Amino acid sequence: MQAYPIRVSTLHFTNEPDASRYTLRKGDDLVSVLDYRDDGHTVAMTRAYTIPTFRGHGYAGELTDRAVAELERAGDRQVLPVCWYVADWFAAHPERAGILKNRQSA
């Protein structure tokens, strides 16, 4: 019986502040990106994008979860969900709404 090596890919989360984005990689492959604008008080999450060949596996949700967790740990910024996907993610995770920036009426 011949043994075959099993390749296990781990998800790697990074914050790339110079590019204003969070990324999620599976092995060497970029699978999802979450763009943001950070003014020092609020992080406006502007676009969640998953590479088409990796869609349907929950990577955008995992990336959003990790980005929110990082911001919660830091404790010095609120989140403004500009992107529809991020807004839907928060609607599905009301227990994480404590970090949301309250929109003020004009």
C-alpha positions in Angstrom: 0.0 0.0 0.0 1.4 3.4 -1.0 1.0 6.4 1.2 0.0 9.6 -0.5 0.9 12.9 1.1 -2.1 15.0 2.1 -1.9 18.7 1.5 -3.8 20.6 4.1 -4.4 24.3 3.3 -4.8 26.7 6.2 -6.6 29.9 6.0 -4.4 33.0 6.6 -6.0 36.3 7.6 -4.0 39.5 7.2 -4.7 43.2 7.5 -2.9 45.2 4.8 -3.3 48.8 6.0 -1.2 50.3 3.2 -3.7 48.8 0.7 -6.7 49.5 3.1 -7.9 45.9 2.9 -8.2 42.6 4.9 -7.3 39.5 3.0 -8.0 35.8 3.4 -5.7 33.3 1.7 -6.0 29.5 1.4 -2.4 28.3 1.0 -0.9 30.5 -1.6 -4.2 31.5 -3.1 -6.0 34.8 -2.4 -9.6 33.8 -1.9 -11.3 36.9 -0.4 -10.8 40.6 0.1 -12.5 43.1 2.4 -11.8 46.8 1.4 -12.1 49.5 4.0 -11.6 53.2 4.8 -10.2 54.0 8.2 -10.4 57.5 9.5 -8.9 56.7 12.9 -12.3 56.4 14.6 -14.4 54.5 12.2 -13.6 51.7 9.8 -16.0 51.9 6.8 -16.1 48.4 5.3 -16.7 49.3 1.6 -16.5 46.0 -0.4 -16.3 42.3 0.3 -15.2 40.3 -2.7 -14.4 36.6 -3.1 -12.5 35.4 -6.2 -15.1 33.7 -8.4 -13.5 30.2 -8.3 -13.7 30.3 -4.5 -17.3 31.5 -4.1 -19.8 29.5 -2.2 -17.5 28.3 0.6 -18.1 30.9 3.2 -14.8 32.8 2.7 -16.3 36.3 2.7 -18.2 35.5 6.0 -15.0 34.1 7.5 -13.0 37.2 6.4 -15.7 39.5 7.8 -15.8 37.6 11.1 -12.0 37.8 11.5 -11.8 41.5 10.6 -14.6 42.4 13.1 -12.9 40.3 15.8 -9.6 42.1 15.2 -11.4 45.5 15.5 -13.2 44.3 18.6 -9.9 43.3 20.3 -8.3 46.6 19.5 -11.4 48.4 20.9 -10.6 51.8 19.4 -12.8 51.9 16.3 -16.4 51.4 15.3 -17.5 49.8 12.0 -19.7 51.4 9.4 -21.0 48.6 7.1 -21.1 50.4 3.7 -21.0 47.1 1.7 -24.3 45.3 1.5 -22.6 42.0 2.3 -21.1 43.3 5.5 -24.5 44.8 6.5 -26.1 41.5 5.9 -23.4 39.8 7.9 -24.1 42.0 10.9 -27.8 41.4 10.5 -27.1 37.7 10.8 -24.8 38.3 13.8 -26.7 40.7 16.1 -24.5 39.7 19.0 -21.6 41.6 17.3 -23.5 44.8 16.8 -21.8 46.5 19.7 -19.0 47.6 17.4 -21.3 49.3 14.9 -21.3 53.0 14.4 -24.8 54.5 14.9 -25.9 56.4 11.9 -27.1 59.8 12.8 -30.1 61.3 11.0 -29.4 64.4 9.0 
